[in-house]
Amino acid sequence: MTLRVAVVGATGNVGRELFNIMDERGFPAAKVHAVASRRSLGRKCSYGDRTLSCQDLEQFDFSQVDLVFMSAGGKVSKEWSPKIAAAGAIVVDNSSTWRMHKNVPLVVPEVNGEAVLGCHKMNIIANPNCSTAQLVVALKPLHAAAGIKRVVVSTYQSVSGAGKAAMDELWTQTKGMFVNDRPTPQEFSRQIAFNVIPQIDSFLEDGFTKEELKMREETQKILDPAIELVATCVRVPVFVGHSGSVNVELEDPLSVADAQELFREADGVVLVDNPQEDQFITPIECVGEWASYVSRVRKDPTCENGIMFWNVSDNLRKGAALNAVQIGEELIRRGVLKPERALA
């Protein structure tokens, strides 16, 4: 057969990035459909050198596709992913709706690619939270080598993780500050321009936010349920690129040099780590890139087997669209989907 693909939420940040990444990676699709809500009907979406016309979600026949990248938000996914799956397509969902469902694999291909083989229970595969995706790629080699007991992570997350309107708000507020136009927060609980906000998603009764809970639960599901993780997630005035300060307590000793070598050899990780020569990564430098970047690897002197590092990635790519496309590639590689031109 030839692989037929639909992108639901085609006009959003992640939807647009999905088209870019499929084209860049030569994803083997014979037919690609742009799908969104009725208000986007007829809008044009770029896919390589082609232009796709947006189709209406409620009228689209999903029996004509094999794979659907769902990037339209949790409410839409909750209603439509089971319907699409029932029509025979495999859904790769970018929302949080299905991540902790016991019958839905939560997949980061460099970490647990084999989990895609369990997709037929519901024909849905979940893409993890953007902060979790880049983190577990970096944690995987440490866990394999020395066993992770505990992780403490503080994130510095860009506004693009909250969508296009959030990016617009940062831009508008930043401009307004220079003409004494007092910012009026709409997408965030506080002014985001020239500020940081220690809240992502809503607060829970224990004082943590849903975002912080997601990082804990998703890391355990993807990597190892025995890993203890605690997070503080902060929104920062950066357009694209999530960062994290990570402290890892290991079961076994691991030198800084050995940790650096593990990162250097790990699938999906790029090590940029020579502070004396001004070599470390920042969000601006990772925009448009595919990897989970690691810098400033050092010993944590406060515990027996502690390693610290700085972790940065393009959240619209590895944190969302790229990981979704990689899941599609993993489905092909493992024979779940079989286009005429298989991946090498």
N, C-alpha and C positions, 0 to 999 in steps of 0.2 A: 504494500500500500504506500501511498505518499502521505506524509504527515500534514495534517490540517490543524491550524492553530487559531485561537481567538484570544484577544486581549480585552478583558472587561475592565472599564475604567480607563479607557484609552487616552482620554484627554487630560488626565491628572499627571502630577510629577512623575510618579512611578510608571504609569502607563507609557508616557513618552520615552522614559529611559529604557523600558522593556524593548520597544522597537529599535532603539539605538543599539542595544546590546545584542539582540538577535541578529541584526545586520552585521555588526562588528565580528561576531564569533561564527558567522556563517551557519546559523542554526538551520538544520535541514527541514524547512517547511515549504511545501509546495504551494500552500495557500494560507494567507494570514488575513484575519478579519479584525477590524477595529470596532469595538462595541462599547456603548455608554448609555446613559439615560436618554430619554426622549428629547430633552432640551438640547442635547448635543448632536441630534440627528443631522447628518450631512456635513458636519464639521470635518475638516481635512486633517489627517495625521500623516506625518512623514515616516516612511519606512525605507531606509536606504535611499535609492534614487526613485522610489515609487511614492505615490500619494494615495492613501486609503481614505475612503469616505466612511464616516462613522455611522454605524447601524444601531437601531433601537434595541436595547436589551430585552424589552418585553415582547418584541416581535421576532427576535432572532431564533433560528432553528439550530439548537446546539447538537442535534443528532448528526449534523454535517461536519463536526470537528472532532478531533481526537484528544486535543490538549487545550486547556483554558488557563490562562494566567489571570487570576482574579485580583484586581487592585482597585476595588470600588468602595472599600470600607466595610466595617463589621456588620452593619445592619443589612447591607445588600448581600454580603456573603452568606449570612445566616439564612436568608430567604432563598437565594439563588444557587448556591453551591450544591445542595442536595438535588435540586431539580436538574442541574446540568449533569451531575454525576449519574443520575437516573437515566439520562438520555444517552449515556455511554462514554462521555468524555472524562478524562482525568483532570481534576481541578487542582492547580497549585495556587493556594490562597495566601495573600500577603497580610491579611488582617489578623487580629488576635483571637478571632472567634473559635477556631478549631484547634489551636495549638496544644491545649491540654486534654483534648478528647482522647480517651483511651484507645479508640480505633482509628485515630488519624496520626500517621507518622509526622514527626517534627524533624526537619532535615536540614543539615548543613553538609553538603556533599564531601568536603574535605575531612569531616569529622565522623559522620555516621551515614555515608551514602547508601549502605546496604539496607537502611530502613525503608527506602522507597519500595522494596519488594512487598511491604505490608500495605500498600495503598489500596488494594482491591477490596478491603473490608468496607470502605465507604467511597472509593474512587476520589478521595480528597487527600492532598498532602499539604501540610502547613509550613509556611515560611516563618522563621522565628522573628522576634523583635530585633530591630536593627542593631541595638547595642549588644544584644546577646550573640548575634551572628558573628560579629568581628571578634568578640571576646573568646568564644569557644574555639575558633580557629587557632588563636594564639595559645589557649590553655591545653589543647590536645597534645602537643609534643611533650609538655611538662608532665602531664598526667601519665602518659605512656611510659616516660622514663623514670619518674620518681614518685608518682601517686600524689594527687592533690587532696589534702584534708580540708582546707578552708581558703576562701577567697574573699577579700575585702576590696570593693571597687567603687570609685567615685567617677561618675561620668560627666562629661561636658558636651551636651548634645545640641546640635545646630537646629535652627528653626525649621529647616526643610522637613525634619521629622514630623512636624505638625501640619504639613501641607502647604499649598501655594499661598493661601490666604495669610498664613503665618509669615511666610517670606515677604509678602507684600507689606505686612504690618511693620516688620523690621526696617524695610526700606523707607516707608513713609515716615516712621518715627525718627529715623536717623536724619533724614532730610529736614524734618520739622524742627529738630533741635537747633539747627543753625539759623532759623528765622523766628525763634521764640514761639513756635507753635507747640503748645503743651500737648504731649502725647495722650491719647485716650486709648487705653488697653481694650482690645476686643477679643483677640484670639488667646491672649494670655492673661493671667490674674494680675500681673503688674506690667509696668513699662519694660519692654525688652531691650530697646536701644540703650547702649552704654550701661547695661545692667546684667545681673544673672539672677535666675529664679530657681530656688531649690524645690521645684515641684514640676513633675511631668506625670500627667494623668491625675486622677482624683486620689485624695487621701483615704486611707483605711483606718479602722478603729485603733490599730496598734501604732499609728503614727507614720507608717511607711506609705508610699504611694503604690498604685497599681503597677507602674513601670518598674519599680524596685522589686516588687513581688514577681513580676514576669521574668526578670533576669535570674532570680533564684530558681524558680520552678522550671524554666526552660533549659537552663544550664544542666540541671539535674536530669531532665528527660533526655536531652541530647547526649550528654557526656557521661554522667554517672550519678545515680540518685544518692550516693553516699557523700557527695561533695557538699560542704556547707558554704553558702555564699550570702553575703550581706552587701547591699548597694545603697548609695546615695546618688540620685539622678538629678542633674541640674541642667536647665535650659540656658544657653549662652547666646550672645548676639553674633553668631556665625551663620552664614547662609547654608553652607553644605559642609559636612564632615563631622562625625562624632569622635570624641576622644575619651580615653579612660585612664585613670591612674589605678594600677592594679597591684595589690599585695597578695602573694600566694604563699600559703604554708604547706610544705610538702611532707610526705611520709618519710622520704629518704633524703640524704644530703645531695646537693647539686651545686656545683661551683658556678660562678657567673660565666666563666669561659665555656663551660659545658652547656649552660642554658642558652648562651648566644649561638653556639653551634647547632643546638636543636632548633632554634628559631630559623637559623640560616638554611637548614635543610628541610624545613616543614613545608608541606603542600599548602599554598594559599597565604603564606607569611612572607613578608619582606622585612629584613632586619636593616635598619639604618641607625647605627649606634657607635658614634665616636664623638662624644661631646667636646673633647679637647680640640677637635678639628671642626667644631660647629656642625656636626652631623647628627641631626635628629629630625623627626618628622613633625609637621604641624598640619592642621586641616586643609589649609590652602594648597599645600603641596600634594595632597592625596586626591583632590577633586578630579574625577574622570578616570581614576585608576581602579584596579580590580582587587588589590590585596588588602589584607589586614596587616598594617605596618606596626612594627615594634621598635621602640627606642628606649634609651636610658635603662638598660638592664643592670640591676645592681642587687647586692645582698641586703636583705632586711635584717638589721641587727637586733630586732626586738623579739625574734623567735628563733628556735633552733635551726630549722630548715626553711628559711624564708627567702623568696625572690621577689623583687619589685620590677615593674616595667611600665612604660608609657605605650598606649595602644590607640591607633588612629585609623579610620577608614572612611571612605565615601559612603555615607549611609543610604544614598539613593541607589548605589550600585551594590556593594557586598551586603549592605543591610536590607536590601529589598530586591531590586530588579535583577541584578547579577545572580544572586543566590537562587532566585526563581528560575532563571534560564539554566543555571547549572543543574538544578533539580530535573528540568526537562532533559538535559543531556545525560544525566544519570539514569533516567528512565529508558533512554535509548541504549545506553551502554550496557545496561543489565537486561535488555531484551524485553522490557515491559511494553515499550513502544518500538515499532519496527518500520522506520521510513526506508525508502529505497536506497538512500545514501546514508549508511551508518557512520557514526563518528569513529575516527581513528583511535 
